[in-house]
Amino acid sequence: MSGAEPGPDIATLRRELAEAPDGERLNPLGLGRLVTGAGAMDGLADVVAGLARPGGEVVVLAAATPMTAAGHDLQTLVGEALGDRFAVRWVVVGPAGSPGSNDVHADEPTVAAAAAWAADADCVVTVGSGTVTDIGKAATPGGTTLVAVQTATSVNGYADPFSVLLRHGVKRTTPSRWPDALVIDQAVLQDAPAELNRAGAGDLMAMFTATADWYLAWAMEPARGPASPQPDPHPGDPHYHPAVAGLALARGERLIALAPRLGADPDPRWGWPGRPRRRPAWSTRSATCWRWPRPPAGGRPASTARRWASRAWSRRGPGPTFCG
């Protein structure tokens, strides 16, 4: 693995929405740093060093699922990268005895256990799927550095301030926190299960219908608008914002061009033909855009549509379906 490549320009995204009409009702982008491309993992220790106390304790939250990068054990790579500069504690979240990715759930006991491990850490690093990342975002205290290492293109939720948590048996999109840094390495994504990467195709496809649904829900609500004498019946729902929708759909034509090839001789590691290197960047861009509308307590406009589309696309191959 060689030097990392720049990903989506976070500063440019901030500026685009700040300059949009009615931009004052958008939340600030809290994702501090994005390191992506070939060799991004080589810079993990520098990312942590730039955010955490020198020599402090780093707690790594990960599932029991074996993960690799270019065929090398990912736990070993992370341990070697951080071990020379920090005290590292590797914590397995969820069941430790089974390698199945569906065995990890962001339920109350799992989040509480992760929070106990994270309580005294100088930095928390999540290494895993969207579920593991959601657990880390919900469990890491606000004053503690959080670095997320993305291990599949299954969802775009790595780059947002929400967690999908399992509460009383029901999944709920819940405000949590932004990661301070997101690390996306091409070699790690390439070794992810194909069904997870296929689910990420559905996650992106949902942006088309989600923007329309978001607009219709906003436009058809009689109490919408500052001149309405009625109180907003859903004050937690973010109001439609065309600049946010436009940024989320900015790569739509390129995504449509790739979609028919899904399932037609896909790369067995990616679940997509041709290993499209820009898809992680598209996913990160759409995630940051969807999380901007105020109020911050609101849910994500695309959450339900994304989940169903992810499951549909992951079914394009053999085996179980995944979302996250």
N, C-alpha and C positions, 0 to 999 in steps of 0.2 A: 504494500500500500504506500502510495506517495502523497505529496502535499495536497491539502484540501482545496477545493474549488469554492468560489463564492456562490451562495444560493440567492434566493429572492432578496432584493434590496429592501430591508426593513425601513430604512430612512426614507426611501422613495415612497413606499406604501403609506407611511405616516403623512408625508407631505401631500400625496394625492387626495387623501380623505380630508385632511385639514383644510385644503383649499376648495373642497367640494361645496356646492350650495348647501346651506343649513348644516355645515360641518360641525358647528358647536354642539349639536346634540349627539355627537358620536363619542364613544369612550376612547381614551388613549390606548395605544398598542403597548401592552406590557411585556411582550417577548423581547428580552434584552439582546440576545445574540443568536445568530444562526450560522452553524458551520456544517457545510454539506459538500458532497462530491467524493471522488476517489481519494482515499486516505484521510478522511475526516477523523477517524478514530485515533490517528497519530497525534492529533492535537488535543485529545481529551484532557490530558493532564494540565496543559497550558490553560484550557478553558476553566477548569476547576481552580487552578492557581490564581487566575485573575479575579475570581469571585469569592474564594474562601480564605480563611486564616492559614498561613503557612504551617505545615505540619499538623493541622487539625484532623479530626476524625471524619472520614467519609463513609457514610452508610450507603451501600449499594442494594437497592431493592430489585429483585428479579424473581421470575418464576422458576420452577424446577425443570422446565422444558429445556433440553439441550439446544444451544444456539451456536452458530459458527459464522466466521467471516473468512471468505476465501478458503474454506475447509479447516480453519484453525478454531479451536475452542474459544468462544467469545469471553467466557468467564476468565480464562487464563490471560487473554489479551488485555482485558480491563484491569485485572489484578496487577499485571506487569506494568501497565501504563501509569497506574496511580500509586503502586506500592512503594516506589522509591522516594516519593515526596509527601505521602500522607499515611496515616494509620487507617487501613481499609477494613471494613466489616461487611461481608457479603451476607445478605439476609434473603432467605427464600420466602416469598409471600405465597399464601395459598397452600394446598396440599403438597408436601415435600416428596411423597412417594410415587407420584404418577407424572409421566412426562407430557401428558395431553394438555394442549393449550386451553381447552375448554374447562379445565379443572379449576382455574383461577377465577374467582368472582369478586367484584368490588362490593362485598357485603359488609355489614357492620362489624363483625368480628375480625375480618381480614384488615379492614381499614384501621380499626383500633389497635391491632397488633403492630401494624406498620407505623402508626403514630407513636407508639411506645419506643420503637427502635429509633425513630427520627428525632425524638424529643431533645436529645443532648448532642446531636450531630452538628458539625460545622457546615457540612454539605451533604445533601442527599442526591444520589445519582440513580435514576431509574433505567433499567436495561430490560426492555421487553415490549410487548404488544401494547395496544391502546388501553387494555384493561389494567395492566401493570402501571402504565403511565398515569391513568386516572387515579389509581390507588395512591401513587406518590404525590400527586397534586392535592389530593384530599388529606393526606396524612402529614405533609411537611409544614411546619409552622411558618407563618408569614415572614419572620425574620431570618429564616434559614435558607441558604442558597439551594436551589433545585436545578439540576441539570438532567435533561431527558435524552436518552440514547434511543433513537427509533430503530426498531428491528424488523419492521415490515411496512408495506404501503397499504395496510388494511383499512385505515381510517385517516381522516385529516385532523383528528382531535388531539394530536400531539402538540399542536401549536395554538392552544386555546386556554382560556381560564375556567373551563368547566370540567366536571367529571360525571360520567354516567355511573351512578351508584345503585346497587341493589338494596332497596329498603323494603323490608317486610315482603320480600319476594317479588317486588316490582322494580324495574329499572327506571330511574328518574335522572334527568339531566339537571345537575346541581352546580351552582357556582362554587368554584374552589380557588385556584390561583394559576397565574401564568408560570411556566418554567422560566428561569433566568437565562437559560441557554438550551438550544436544541441541536443535537449532533446527529447528522444523517450520513452514513457511510454507504457507498454503492456496494461494496463487497458484503456488508451485512444484509442489505435488502435482497441481494441476489441469492443468498443462501436461505431466505425465508421460505416457508411452505407456500406452494403455488396457490393454494386455496385462499390464503390470507391476502396475497397480492391481487387475486381476482376480486376479492371483496372490496379492495380499494378502488377498483374500476367502478363498481356500483356506487361507492361513496361519492365519487366525482360526478357520475352520471346524474345523481339525484339533484345536483345543482340546477338542472334545467327546469324540472317541475317544482322544485322547492321555491325558486324565486317567484314563479307565477302564483303558487299557493299563498306565499307570504303577502304578495300584493293584494290578492283577492280577499284574504282574511282581514287585511287592513282597510281596504276600500269599502267593503260591504258592512263594516261595523258602524251602526248609526251614530255612535257616540264619539267617533274619531274626529280629530281636528280641534284647534285651539278655540274656535268660535262656538263649539258645541256647548249648550247649557247642561248637558248630561255628564256625569262623572264617567271616566273611562272604566268600563266593566271588567277589563283585563289589564290592570295597571302594570303587571309584571311582563307583559308581552312587548317586545321591541317594535316600534313603529317602522313601517316600510321606509327604506332609504334607497333611492335609485343608484347612488354612487356605490354603495356597498354591493348591491345586486350586480352592477356592471363589472366591478372588479372580480367578483366571484365567477362570472361567466366569461372572463377575458380570454381564456384558452379554450372556449367551447368548440370552435371550428376544428382545431387540431385534435381535440379529444374525439369528436365525431368521426374524423378521418381514421383514427386508430380503432374505434369500437368494432367495426365489422370483422376485424382480424382476430378478435378474441375468440379462442376456441379453434381457430384454424392453424394447426401446427404451433401451439404456443410453446414458448421456452418452458421446460419443466420446472425451472426454479422460480420464474416470474409469474407464470400463468398468463402472460401477455407475450405475443410474438415480438421479437426484436429488442427486448429489454429496454423499453423506452426510458431514457435517463432523465427526462424532464418531468415525469409524472410525480415524483416526490416533491418537486418544486411547485407544481400546480396545486398539489394537495395542501401544502403549507400555506400557499397564497390564499386558497379558498377558506382555510380555517381561520386565518387572521382576519379576513374580511367579514366572515359571518359573526365574529365576536365583537364587532364594533358598535352595533346599535345600542343606544340607551333604552331602558334603564339597566344597570348591571345585574339586577336580580332576575331579569327575564331569561326565558329559555332560549334555545337556539332555533331560529326559523326553519332550519333544514333537518332537525334531529330525527324525526320519525321517518321522513322520506329517505334519508340517508341509510337508516338501519334496514329498511325493507329492500332498498335497491342493492345494498351490499350483499344481503342474503341471496337475492335473486342471481346476481352475477357469480357468486361463489359456487352456485349450483351448476355452473357451466362445466364443471369437472367432476370426477369421481370423488367419493368420500363425503365427510360431513361439511356443513356450511358454517361460515364464520363471519363475525362482524366485530373486529377489534382484537 
